[in-house]
Amino acid sequence: MKVEKGDFVVFNYIGKFENGEIFDTSYEDIAKEAGIFLEDRTYGPLGANIGVGELIPGLDQALLGMEIGEKKTVTVPPELGYGMPREDLIVDVAKGEFEQVGLTPEVGMYVMTDSGIAKISEIKEESVSLDFNHPLAGKTLIFEVEIVDIQKEKAEEE
């Protein structure tokens, strides 16, 4: 049974950068080994509907045609991952905005805004630059995936 568009697929994965550094995984032991373990996260296989935009395009396409138990290593370029960083997603806000909420901005710090989460990329004299690009934008990603289960798309009953 091969993965087809519309199927619900359950899979394990290890996400790496080109230098081999692991940035995400569904395996708890590998997360601990890589120093990226999160206490409040539940580790285990991920489930997604294929071909409907739930996964980044490069991973979505790579799972098509795979079978239960099959393993594959997939290289996803930025164009099929989180895209390239965009200048229009970097916004300057007045430093006073931070003072009003009692925050001291620091480069690299993530902040929640009305427009979503942003990373502080630069602190200037009067303003702070917020980067709303996805943290993985512009990066080539390598995924090791293994199919655990495939649930075929159910035909709509009338």
C-alpha positions as CSV (number, residue, x, y, z in Angstrom):
1,M,0.0,0.0,0.0
2,K,1.6,3.2,-1.2
3,V,1.0,6.8,0.1
4,E,-1.3,8.7,-2.3
5,K,-2.7,12.2,-2.2
6,G,-5.5,12.5,0.4
7,D,-4.2,9.7,2.6
8,F,-3.5,10.2,6.3
9,V,0.1,9.2,7.0
10,V,1.8,8.6,10.3
11,F,5.6,8.9,10.2
12,N,8.7,9.4,12.3
13,Y,11.3,11.9,11.3
14,I,14.7,13.5,12.1
15,G,15.2,17.0,10.7
16,K,18.7,18.1,10.1
17,F,20.6,21.1,8.6
18,E,23.2,20.5,5.9
19,N,25.9,20.4,8.5
20,G,24.2,17.5,10.2
21,E,22.9,19.4,13.2
22,I,19.5,18.1,14.3
23,F,16.8,20.8,14.6
24,D,13.8,18.6,15.2
25,T,12.7,15.0,15.6
26,S,9.8,12.8,16.6
27,Y,12.2,10.5,18.6
28,E,12.6,11.4,22.3
29,D,16.0,9.7,22.6
30,I,17.4,11.5,19.6
31,A,16.1,14.8,20.9
32,K,17.9,14.2,24.2
33,E,21.1,13.2,22.4
34,A,21.0,16.3,20.2
35,G,20.3,18.6,23.1
36,I,17.0,19.8,21.7
37,F,14.6,17.8,24.1
38,L,11.6,19.8,25.3
39,E,10.0,18.7,28.6
40,D,6.5,19.8,27.6
41,R,6.5,18.1,24.2
42,T,5.0,14.7,23.4
43,Y,7.3,12.8,21.2
44,G,6.2,10.1,18.8
45,P,5.1,9.7,15.2
46,L,3.5,12.7,13.4
47,G,0.3,12.3,11.5
48,A,-0.7,14.4,8.5
49,N,-3.0,14.5,5.5
50,I,-0.9,14.3,2.3
51,G,-1.4,16.7,-0.6
52,V,-3.5,19.3,1.3
53,G,-0.8,21.7,2.5
54,E,-0.4,20.4,6.1
55,L,3.3,19.8,5.5
56,I,6.0,21.8,3.8
57,P,5.8,21.0,0.0
58,G,9.1,19.2,-0.2
59,L,8.2,16.8,2.6
60,D,4.7,16.4,1.3
61,Q,5.9,15.4,-2.1
62,A,8.6,13.0,-0.8
63,L,6.1,10.9,1.2
64,L,4.0,10.2,-1.9
65,G,4.6,6.6,-3.1
66,M,6.2,5.4,0.1
67,E,5.0,2.3,1.9
68,I,4.7,1.3,5.6
69,G,8.1,0.6,7.1
70,E,9.9,2.4,4.2
71,K,12.7,4.8,5.2
72,K,13.9,7.7,3.0
73,T,16.3,10.6,3.3
74,V,14.9,13.8,1.6
75,T,16.7,17.0,0.9
76,V,14.3,20.0,0.9
77,P,15.5,23.3,-0.6
78,P,14.2,26.5,0.8
79,E,11.7,27.0,-2.1
80,L,10.0,23.7,-1.1
81,G,10.4,24.3,2.7
82,Y,9.9,27.6,4.5
83,G,10.8,29.8,1.6
84,M,13.5,32.5,1.4
85,P,13.7,35.2,4.0
86,R,11.7,38.3,3.0
87,E,12.7,41.9,3.8
88,D,9.0,42.9,4.1
89,L,8.7,40.6,7.1
90,I,11.2,42.6,9.0
91,V,9.5,45.5,10.8
92,D,10.8,48.3,13.0
93,V,8.9,49.2,16.1
94,A,9.5,52.0,18.6
95,K,11.6,51.0,21.6
96,G,8.8,52.5,23.8
97,E,6.5,49.6,22.8
98,F,8.8,47.3,24.8
99,E,9.1,49.7,27.8
100,Q,5.2,49.9,28.0
101,V,5.0,46.2,28.6
102,G,8.1,46.1,30.8
103,L,10.3,44.1,28.4
104,T,14.0,44.8,27.8
105,P,14.6,43.8,24.1
106,E,17.7,41.6,23.3
107,V,18.9,40.5,19.9
108,G,17.8,36.8,19.3
109,M,14.9,37.1,21.8
110,Y,11.5,35.9,20.5
111,V,8.4,38.0,21.3
112,M,4.7,37.5,20.8
113,T,3.0,40.3,19.0
114,D,-0.6,40.9,17.7
115,S,0.8,39.8,14.3
116,G,2.4,36.6,15.6
117,I,5.8,35.6,16.9
118,A,8.9,37.5,15.9
119,K,12.6,37.4,16.6
120,I,14.4,40.6,17.5
121,S,17.1,40.9,14.8
122,E,18.5,44.4,15.6
123,I,18.3,47.0,18.3
124,K,18.8,50.6,17.1
125,E,18.8,53.9,19.1
126,E,15.1,54.6,18.8
127,S,13.7,51.3,17.4
128,V,13.8,47.5,17.5
129,S,13.7,45.3,14.3
130,L,11.3,42.4,14.5
131,D,11.8,39.6,12.1
132,F,8.6,37.7,11.3
133,N,10.3,35.2,8.9
134,H,10.1,31.6,9.8
135,P,13.3,30.5,11.7
136,L,13.9,27.9,9.0
137,A,13.4,30.3,6.1
138,G,16.3,30.2,3.6
139,K,17.7,26.9,4.9
140,T,18.1,23.6,3.1
141,L,16.6,20.9,5.3
142,I,17.3,17.2,5.3
143,F,14.7,14.8,6.7
144,E,15.1,11.1,7.5
145,V,11.5,9.8,7.4
146,E,10.0,6.4,8.1
147,I,6.3,5.6,7.4
148,V,4.6,4.0,10.4
149,D,1.0,3.8,9.1
150,I,-1.2,4.8,6.1
151,Q,-4.9,5.4,6.4
152,K,-6.4,5.6,2.9
153,E,-8.7,8.5,2.1
154,K,-12.2,7.5,2.7
155,A,-14.6,8.1,-0.2
156,E,-17.3,10.7,0.7
157,E,-20.6,8.9,1.6
158,E,-23.7,10.4,0.1
